[in-house]
Amino acid sequence: MAYWLMKSEPDVFSFDDLVAKTAKGEAEEWHGVRNYAARNNMREMKVGDEAFFYHSNIGKDIVGIMKIVAPAHPDSTAELNAKGEVVWECVDVQSVKPFPRPVSLAEIKATPELAGLELVKLSRLSVSKVSDAEWALICKMGGL
């Protein structure tokens, strides 16, 4: 299993929104990503992988865990390119559990063991990789 971090602005789509969809048995298409590195990360994802849900811009903290429930597929919000192809892809996700205590970006930056986390090193990347050790530490920081 691989681990990831995926960002969303909570005033657009929050972790609570994902929890509500999951409770109804629905998945959310993680659409709208328009960065090649983030898209490529989603292409690497496998069903069953887990990801941190990060509230960006407002809050700036990891608030929960979600799982990948469908592999990369064409993004339904993407326009076709000049060749009539969909360039942008996405995965589908469902919530797993909230963090008992959100883990803030400030806390992450203040933790030396997380200095290499892509959230810190590549701060503008909306879908990033998380190592096993980083995952375990952040889960512990969040009360899991």
PyMOL commands that set and color helices and strands:
alter all, ss='L'
color gray80, all
select helices_A, chain A and resi 15-23+36-44+105-109+112-114+118-121+132-141
alter helices_A, ss='H'
color red, helices_A
select strands_A, chain A and resi 3-8+28-29+50-55+61-74+89-104+127-130
alter strands_A, ss='S'
color yellow, strands_A
deselect
rebuild
show_as cartoon
